[in-house]
Amino acid sequence: MAPSFEDGNSVFEFVVRRGNGVKGLVDSGLSKVPEAYVQPPKERIDKENTVKHGLPPIDLSKLDGFGPDHDEVVDQIVKAAETLGFFQVVNHGVPLHLLESLKDTAHYFFSLPPQRKAVYRSDVSPSPLVKYGTSFMPEKEKALEWKDYILMQYTNDDEALQHWPQEIKGVLLEYLRSSIGMVKKLLQVLLGNFGIKPDDPMIDVLIGKKMLSMNFYPACPNPDLTVGVGRHSDMGTLTVLLQDGIGGLYVKMEQDIDYGKKGDWIEIPPTPNALVINVGDMLQILSNGKYKSAEHRVRTTSTSSRVSIPIFTMPRETTKIVPLPQVVEKDGTALYREFVLIDYMKNFFGNAHEGKKPLDFAQINPT
């Protein structure tokens, strides 16, 4: 017989403090979502009132040459960053067998006994580079998110091999190594749009810190009542995301575009062999608002467990962030003030998910 999880304190104790996660709830024989996971109606995802993203993925192999194909891809990348803040890419340089191995490895890791994963809980983890957890900020959320995760910070290969979990470190390092070249190409395109020719040191500043996560969204008995991840934008520069074939990723449109209206939620459907790229808050600030960090969220499903594996790139914590002077000069005014990234991070991680509200910290005149 499954234990009772009607009491919010018992859920918190079982899921968060003891490290059983949402996976532990489901494995206990849960037949309905505990009240602690029931979202307010305005936060639930009504997939019947969403739009499917119909644009094909961008072929990055065309960036390697010159001529109309190259220019067309540049235009596609820039337009996507200026409007939705999300796009999918193929021929990205990450081996396709690695994408499948990543998904298999994520499912394997989260199938491990709870005690194997719980050793990496933030309060007991043997390394500050690894954190296992559930939801986003469970201590501050009114309703928990239906997600478990293992988060790794990358400093160098030697420390990753020493501290990251044995079961996943090899495939994650390969994923990171094979993705960074693509990230650099994308930043060259996006900064080139402002007449900036970034050298390697400039790009290294923008992606000096890297974090990788494996996210696990167990099958949910009442997906209409929950969210896998609540409304938020990513904090960093660019995010690379591998999603599996289950689907459930939704992005909010900030303006009217060809396939939807401002305020609509659009589904980013899984595309075979593709990676998802999204603009983060730091790139929105650096571009003085030209590029849009994408507000997004994740829906749960009752049929299958879902995995996703993002790479978050961002400047280092001590970096001073301010809109690029070349952009401000053209615009005539800066929309964001100067700050040190660590202060933005404290604000970002100090609150539950609430859309793009963290950007208010940097805006000169918040709306």
Solvent accessible surface area in square Angstrom, and as a share of the most:
residue,aa,sasa,rsa
1,M,244,1.09
2,A,36,0.28
3,P,70,0.44
4,S,87,0.56
5,F,14,0.06
6,E,106,0.47
7,D,77,0.40
8,G,42,0.40
9,N,122,0.63
10,S,43,0.28
11,V,1,0.00
12,F,38,0.16
13,E,62,0.28
14,F,32,0.14
15,V,1,0.01
16,V,26,0.15
17,R,140,0.51
18,R,139,0.51
19,G,3,0.03
20,N,21,0.11
21,G,1,0.01
22,V,0,0.00
23,K,39,0.16
24,G,8,0.07
25,L,0,0.00
26,V,45,0.26
27,D,96,0.50
28,S,30,0.19
29,G,50,0.48
30,L,33,0.17
31,S,100,0.65
32,K,115,0.49
33,V,9,0.05
34,P,4,0.02
35,E,120,0.54
36,A,24,0.19
37,Y,1,0.00
38,V,33,0.19
39,Q,15,0.06
40,P,54,0.34
41,P,106,0.67
42,K,159,0.67
43,E,29,0.13
44,R,72,0.26
45,I,6,0.03
46,D,71,0.37
47,K,105,0.44
48,E,139,0.62
49,N,118,0.61
50,T,30,0.18
51,V,49,0.28
52,K,132,0.56
53,H,19,0.08
54,G,66,0.63
55,L,96,0.48
56,P,105,0.66
57,P,45,0.28
58,I,12,0.06
59,D,37,0.19
60,L,6,0.03
61,S,52,0.34
62,K,80,0.34
63,L,20,0.10
64,D,98,0.51
65,G,35,0.33
66,F,195,0.81
67,G,30,0.29
68,P,115,0.72
69,D,74,0.38
70,H,44,0.19
71,D,79,0.41
72,E,87,0.39
73,V,2,0.01
74,V,34,0.20
75,D,92,0.47
76,Q,72,0.32
77,I,0,0.00
78,V,16,0.09
79,K,113,0.48
80,A,16,0.13
81,A,0,0.00
82,E,60,0.27
83,T,18,0.11
84,L,5,0.02
85,G,0,0.00
86,F,3,0.01
87,F,9,0.04
88,Q,13,0.06
89,V,0,0.00
90,V,30,0.17
91,N,91,0.47
92,H,12,0.05
93,G,62,0.59
94,V,4,0.02
95,P,47,0.29
96,L,90,0.45
97,H,126,0.56
98,L,2,0.01
99,L,4,0.02
100,E,95,0.43
101,S,43,0.28
102,L,0,0.00
103,K,37,0.16
104,D,97,0.50
105,T,22,0.13
106,A,0,0.00
107,H,72,0.32
108,Y,118,0.45
109,F,0,0.00
110,F,1,0.00
111,S,68,0.44
112,L,24,0.12
113,P,69,0.43
114,P,53,0.33
115,Q,127,0.56
116,R,73,0.27
117,K,3,0.01
118,A,9,0.07
119,V,66,0.38
120,Y,17,0.06
121,R,50,0.18
122,S,77,0.50
123,D,110,0.57
124,V,79,0.45
125,S,24,0.16
126,P,103,0.65
127,S,4,0.02
128,P,124,0.78
129,L,22,0.11
130,V,3,0.02
131,K,75,0.32
132,Y,6,0.02
133,G,15,0.14
134,T,10,0.06
135,S,1,0.01
136,F,35,0.15
137,M,37,0.17
138,P,19,0.12
139,E,122,0.55
140,K,114,0.48
141,E,26,0.12
142,K,203,0.86
143,A,13,0.10
144,L,11,0.05
145,E,7,0.03
146,W,0,0.00
147,K,22,0.10
148,D,0,0.00
149,Y,22,0.08
150,I,0,0.00
151,L,40,0.20
152,M,0,0.00
153,Q,57,0.25
154,Y,51,0.19
155,T,71,0.42
156,N,66,0.34
157,D,47,0.24
158,D,111,0.57
159,E,64,0.29
160,A,1,0.00
161,L,83,0.41
162,Q,134,0.60
163,H,58,0.26
164,W,6,0.02
165,P,0,0.00
166,Q,129,0.57
167,E,51,0.23
168,I,1,0.00
169,K,33,0.14
170,G,45,0.43
171,V,22,0.12
172,L,0,0.00
173,L,3,0.01
174,E,66,0.30
175,Y,0,0.00
176,L,5,0.03
177,R,137,0.50
178,S,30,0.20
179,S,1,0.00
180,I,27,0.14
181,G,41,0.40
182,M,7,0.03
183,V,0,0.00
184,K,57,0.24
185,K,81,0.34
186,L,0,0.00
187,L,0,0.00
188,Q,82,0.36
189,V,18,0.10
190,L,0,0.00
191,L,0,0.00
192,G,37,0.36
193,N,68,0.35
194,F,42,0.17
195,G,69,0.66
196,I,11,0.06
197,K,194,0.82
198,P,19,0.12
199,D,86,0.45
200,D,85,0.44
201,P,87,0.55
202,M,52,0.23
203,I,0,0.00
204,D,70,0.36
205,V,78,0.45
206,L,10,0.05
207,I,3,0.01
208,G,12,0.12
209,K,17,0.07
210,K,32,0.14
211,M,14,0.06
212,L,0,0.00
213,S,5,0.03
214,M,0,0.00
215,N,14,0.07
216,F,7,0.03
217,Y,6,0.02
218,P,2,0.01
219,A,26,0.20
220,C,3,0.02
221,P,48,0.30
222,N,48,0.25
223,P,21,0.13
224,D,87,0.45
225,L,57,0.28
226,T,1,0.00
227,V,2,0.01
228,G,0,0.00
229,V,9,0.05
230,G,11,0.11
231,R,56,0.20
232,H,23,0.10
233,S,1,0.00
234,D,11,0.06
235,M,9,0.04
236,G,5,0.05
237,T,0,0.00
238,L,1,0.01
239,T,5,0.03
240,V,0,0.00
241,L,18,0.09
242,L,4,0.02
243,Q,15,0.06
244,D,13,0.06
245,G,63,0.60
246,I,72,0.36
247,G,7,0.07
248,G,8,0.07
249,L,4,0.02
250,Y,5,0.02
251,V,0,0.00
252,K,65,0.27
253,M,1,0.01
254,E,54,0.24
255,Q,67,0.30
256,D,98,0.51
257,I,32,0.16
258,D,126,0.65
259,Y,52,0.20
260,G,14,0.14
261,K,143,0.60
262,K,144,0.61
263,G,34,0.33
264,D,50,0.26
265,W,31,0.11
266,I,0,0.00
267,E,23,0.10
268,I,2,0.01
269,P,32,0.20
270,P,42,0.27
271,T,38,0.22
272,P,112,0.71
273,N,78,0.40
274,A,9,0.07
275,L,0,0.00
276,V,1,0.01
277,I,0,0.00
278,N,3,0.02
279,V,0,0.00
280,G,0,0.00
281,D,0,0.00
282,M,0,0.00
283,L,0,0.00
284,Q,15,0.07
285,I,0,0.00
286,L,10,0.05
287,S,0,0.00
288,N,5,0.02
289,G,15,0.14
290,K,73,0.31
291,Y,0,0.00
292,K,43,0.18
293,S,0,0.00
294,A,1,0.01
295,E,14,0.06
296,H,14,0.06
297,R,14,0.05
298,V,8,0.05
299,R,24,0.09
300,T,4,0.02
301,T,27,0.16
302,S,65,0.42
303,T,114,0.66
304,S,43,0.28
305,S,34,0.22
306,R,4,0.01
307,V,0,0.00
308,S,3,0.02
309,I,0,0.00
310,P,4,0.02
311,I,0,0.00
312,F,45,0.19
313,T,0,0.00
314,M,3,0.01
315,P,0,0.00
316,R,147,0.54
317,E,55,0.25
318,T,115,0.67
319,T,29,0.17
320,K,138,0.58
321,I,3,0.02
322,V,62,0.35
323,P,3,0.02
324,L,16,0.08
325,P,90,0.57
326,Q,87,0.39
327,V,5,0.03
328,V,34,0.20
329,E,147,0.66
330,K,180,0.76
331,D,52,0.27
332,G,65,0.63
333,T,80,0.47
334,A,31,0.24
335,L,85,0.42
336,Y,6,0.02
337,R,98,0.36
338,E,93,0.42
339,F,10,0.04
340,V,44,0.25
341,L,0,0.00
342,I,63,0.32
343,D,61,0.31
344,Y,0,0.00
345,M,22,0.10
346,K,136,0.58
347,N,44,0.23
348,F,18,0.07
349,F,76,0.32
350,G,22,0.21
351,N,79,0.41
352,A,33,0.25
353,H,38,0.17
354,E,91,0.41
355,G,3,0.03
356,K,38,0.16
357,K,110,0.47
358,P,22,0.14
359,L,7,0.03
360,D,47,0.25
361,F,60,0.25
362,A,0,0.00
363,Q,44,0.20
364,I,85,0.43
365,N,125,0.64
366,P,71,0.45
367,T,161,0.93
